[in-house]
């Protein structure tokens, strides 16, 4: 392996780690909020109440957390691409 291959491989692995770390926490919180929202929807359906479709603080937080998780996943995917390129470059 040449210097270019090792540099690309190291950069790719670094991006995978950074992207995974950046995506993990927001995704966990997003999943918890989504589960809580689904639980509230089930409860209100059971009660027979009509649920408002207005924007809530939780829905805004879910959008922000989903976007943060997507950015982290994008960084990790860029790392995977660099690792693949490192193996393709001769």
C-alpha positions as CSV (number, residue, x, y, z in Angstrom):
1,X,0.0,0.0,0.0
2,X,1.2,3.4,-0.9
3,X,1.1,6.6,1.1
4,X,-2.0,7.8,-0.7
5,X,-3.8,4.6,0.1
6,X,-2.9,4.8,3.8
7,X,-3.9,8.4,4.0
8,X,-7.3,7.8,2.4
9,X,-7.8,4.7,4.6
10,X,-6.9,6.7,7.7
11,X,-9.1,9.6,6.7
12,X,-12.0,7.2,5.9
13,X,-11.8,5.4,9.2
14,X,-11.6,8.8,11.1
15,X,-14.7,10.0,9.2
16,X,-16.6,6.8,10.0
17,X,-15.8,7.1,13.7
18,X,-16.6,10.8,13.8
19,X,-19.9,10.4,11.9
20,X,-21.0,7.5,14.0
21,X,-20.3,9.4,17.2
22,X,-22.1,12.5,15.9
23,X,-25.2,10.5,14.8
24,X,-25.6,8.2,17.7
25,X,-26.8,10.6,20.4
26,X,-29.3,12.6,18.3
27,X,-30.7,9.4,16.8
28,X,-31.3,7.9,20.3
29,X,-33.1,11.0,21.5
30,X,-35.1,11.2,18.2
31,X,-36.2,7.6,18.6
32,X,-37.2,8.2,22.2
33,X,-39.3,11.2,21.3
34,X,-40.9,9.4,18.3
35,X,-41.8,6.5,20.7
36,X,-43.3,8.9,23.2
37,X,-45.3,10.7,20.4
38,X,-46.6,7.4,19.2
39,X,-47.6,6.5,22.8
40,X,-49.5,9.8,23.2
41,X,-51.3,9.2,19.8
42,X,-52.4,5.7,20.9
43,X,-53.6,7.1,24.2
44,X,-55.6,9.9,22.6
45,X,-57.1,7.4,20.1
46,X,-58.1,5.2,22.9
47,X,-59.7,8.1,24.8
48,X,-61.5,9.1,21.6
49,X,-60.0,12.6,21.5
50,X,-59.0,14.4,18.4
51,X,-55.3,15.2,18.3
52,X,-54.2,18.6,17.1
53,X,-52.0,18.7,14.0
54,X,-50.2,21.9,15.2
55,X,-46.5,22.2,15.5
56,X,-45.2,21.4,19.0
57,X,-41.9,21.8,20.7
58,X,-41.4,18.0,20.5
59,X,-42.0,17.9,16.8
60,X,-39.5,20.7,16.2
61,X,-37.0,18.9,18.4
62,X,-37.6,15.7,16.4
63,X,-36.9,17.6,13.2
64,X,-33.6,19.1,14.6
65,X,-32.5,15.7,16.0
66,X,-33.3,13.9,12.8
67,X,-31.3,16.4,10.8
68,X,-28.3,16.1,13.2
69,X,-28.4,12.3,12.8
70,X,-28.6,12.6,9.0
71,X,-25.5,14.9,9.0
72,X,-23.6,12.4,11.2
73,X,-24.7,9.5,8.9
74,X,-23.5,11.5,5.9
75,X,-20.1,12.0,7.4
76,X,-19.9,8.3,8.1
77,X,-20.9,7.5,4.5
78,X,-18.2,9.8,3.2
79,X,-15.8,7.9,5.3
80,X,-17.0,4.6,3.8
81,X,-16.5,6.1,0.3
82,X,-12.9,7.1,1.2
83,X,-12.2,3.6,2.5
84,X,-13.5,2.1,-0.8
85,X,-11.5,4.6,-2.8
86,X,-8.4,3.7,-0.8
87,X,-8.7,0.1,-1.9
88,X,-9.5,1.0,-5.5
89,X,-6.5,3.3,-5.9
90,X,-3.4,1.4,-6.9
